[in-house]
């Protein structure tokens, strides 16, 4: 897996980004779940037309590719998957 030189936590509550913090751990903010990938993977993911294996979180997390780790409480992850997918797709429009 890639090098995580700088970590950012994005706190989303009620459908809105509440806080973006650098250098904290998930426990510092009481995070339910997190997605962890190197900045190079997020850069490819955020392209308007991403390259193969960077088009969604499932491709990035595939065991053969190993660019993304999904950790934490899986229940809120699955409960909010559609909203999370939409939020991540908006990265391509910024």
C-alpha positions as CSV (number, residue, x, y, z in Angstrom):
1,X,0.0,0.0,0.0
2,X,1.1,3.5,-0.7
3,X,2.7,6.0,1.7
4,X,0.3,8.2,3.7
5,X,2.4,11.3,4.1
6,X,-0.4,13.6,5.2
7,X,-3.7,12.4,6.6
8,X,-7.0,14.4,6.5
9,X,-10.2,13.6,8.3
10,X,-13.5,14.9,6.9
11,X,-16.3,15.0,9.4
12,X,-19.7,14.7,7.7
13,X,-22.8,15.0,9.8
14,X,-26.4,15.6,8.6
15,X,-25.3,15.5,5.0
16,X,-22.8,18.4,5.4
17,X,-19.1,18.6,5.9
18,X,-18.6,19.9,9.4
19,X,-14.9,19.9,9.7
20,X,-11.7,19.0,7.7
21,X,-8.8,18.3,10.0
22,X,-5.2,17.5,9.2
23,X,-2.9,15.2,11.3
24,X,-5.6,13.7,13.5
25,X,-6.5,10.0,13.9
26,X,-10.1,8.7,13.5
27,X,-10.3,8.3,17.3
28,X,-9.5,12.0,17.8
29,X,-12.9,13.0,16.2
30,X,-15.0,9.9,17.2
31,X,-15.2,8.8,13.5
32,X,-17.4,5.8,12.7
33,X,-15.6,4.7,9.6
34,X,-12.9,5.9,7.3
35,X,-11.4,5.5,3.8
36,X,-7.7,5.5,3.6
37,X,-5.7,5.8,0.4
38,X,-2.5,7.5,-0.7
39,X,-2.8,11.0,-2.1
40,X,-1.7,9.7,-5.5
41,X,-4.7,7.4,-5.6
42,X,-7.1,10.2,-4.6
43,X,-5.6,12.4,-7.3
44,X,-6.3,9.7,-9.9
45,X,-9.8,9.1,-8.4
46,X,-10.7,12.8,-8.6
47,X,-9.8,13.2,-12.3
48,X,-12.8,14.0,-14.5
49,X,-12.3,10.7,-16.3
50,X,-10.3,8.5,-13.9
51,X,-8.0,5.8,-15.1
52,X,-9.0,2.1,-14.8
53,X,-9.0,0.9,-11.2
54,X,-9.6,4.4,-9.9
55,X,-13.1,4.9,-11.1
56,X,-14.8,4.0,-7.7
57,X,-13.9,3.0,-4.2
58,X,-14.5,-0.7,-4.9
59,X,-12.0,-0.8,-7.7
60,X,-9.5,1.1,-5.5
61,X,-10.1,-1.4,-2.6
62,X,-9.9,-4.5,-4.7
63,X,-7.4,-7.0,-3.2
64,X,-5.3,-7.1,-6.4
65,X,-5.0,-3.3,-6.5
66,X,-4.8,-2.4,-2.8
67,X,-5.1,1.4,-3.1
68,X,-7.9,1.9,-0.6
69,X,-8.6,0.6,2.9
70,X,-12.1,0.8,4.4
71,X,-12.0,0.6,8.2
72,X,-14.2,1.2,11.2
73,X,-17.9,0.5,11.9
74,X,-19.4,-1.0,8.7
75,X,-23.0,-0.4,9.7
76,X,-23.0,3.4,9.1
77,X,-20.8,2.9,6.1
78,X,-23.4,0.7,4.4
79,X,-26.3,2.9,5.6
80,X,-24.7,5.9,4.0
81,X,-23.1,4.3,1.0
82,X,-25.2,6.1,-1.6
83,X,-24.6,9.5,-0.1
84,X,-20.9,8.8,0.3
85,X,-20.6,7.7,-3.3
86,X,-22.3,10.9,-4.4
87,X,-20.1,13.0,-2.2
88,X,-17.0,11.4,-3.6
89,X,-18.2,11.8,-7.1
90,X,-18.4,15.6,-6.5
91,X,-14.7,15.6,-6.1
92,X,-14.5,15.3,-9.9
93,X,-16.4,18.6,-10.4
94,X,-14.2,20.8,-8.2
